Amino acid sequence: MNNKIEILSPGKNCRKSKRIIFRIREYLKQQRIEADIIIVNDLKEMQKHKTWILPTVIINGKIVARGYKPAEDKILKNLNK
């Protein structure tokens, strides 16, 4: 199945967002899991998710973390295997 991870970010130069994306990519590579990671910084798109804490991590349509990298078990739990 195809996994989709969205990162709601204030901008492409946000250091916190970059760290979260890097750590999630490394974890997925380590676990040999494929997922599309999409950075969302469009205001209208962000408003669909009802959160103002950024960066926010959304895995397959479910918010799993606001302002921090989600725990590895939480990432796995929300991915389609």
C-alpha positions in Angstrom: 0.0 0.0 0.0 1.1 3.6 -0.6 1.8 5.7 2.5 1.5 9.4 2.5 3.2 11.6 5.1 2.4 15.3 5.1 4.4 17.9 7.0 2.6 21.1 7.6 5.4 23.7 7.7 5.7 27.4 7.9 8.2 27.4 5.0 10.8 25.4 3.2 13.6 27.0 5.2 12.1 26.0 8.6 15.0 24.3 10.5 12.6 22.4 12.8 10.7 21.0 9.8 13.9 20.0 8.0 15.1 18.1 11.1 11.8 16.3 11.4 11.7 15.3 7.7 15.3 14.1 7.9 14.7 11.9 10.9 11.5 10.5 9.5 13.2 9.7 6.2 16.1 8.0 8.0 13.7 5.9 10.0 11.7 4.9 7.0 14.9 3.9 5.1 16.1 1.9 8.1 12.7 0.0 8.3 12.6 -0.4 4.5 9.2 1.3 4.3 8.2 3.4 1.3 6.2 6.6 1.8 5.6 9.8 0.0 6.7 12.8 2.1 5.0 16.0 1.1 5.7 19.4 2.6 2.6 21.6 2.9 3.1 25.3 3.3 0.0 26.6 1.6 -2.3 28.3 4.1 -5.5 27.1 2.6 -4.3 23.5 2.7 -3.1 23.9 6.3 -6.5 25.2 7.4 -8.1 21.9 6.4 -6.3 20.1 9.3 -7.4 22.4 12.1 -4.0 22.9 13.7 -1.9 26.0 14.3 1.1 24.3 15.8 3.8 23.9 13.2 5.3 21.7 12.0 2.5 19.1 12.2 3.0 15.5 11.0 0.1 13.8 9.3 0.4 10.2 8.3 -2.3 8.8 6.0 -4.7 11.5 6.9 -4.2 11.3 10.7 -2.4 13.9 12.8 0.3 12.1 14.8 2.5 15.0 16.1 2.3 18.7 16.5 5.6 20.6 16.9 7.9 17.6 17.2 8.9 14.3 15.5 6.5 11.5 16.4 7.8 8.5 18.3 8.9 5.6 16.0 6.2 3.3 17.3 3.6 5.9 16.5 4.9 6.3 12.9 4.7 2.5 12.4 1.3 2.3 13.9 -0.1 4.7 11.4 1.6 3.4 8.3 0.0 0.8 6.0 2.2 -2.2 6.0 
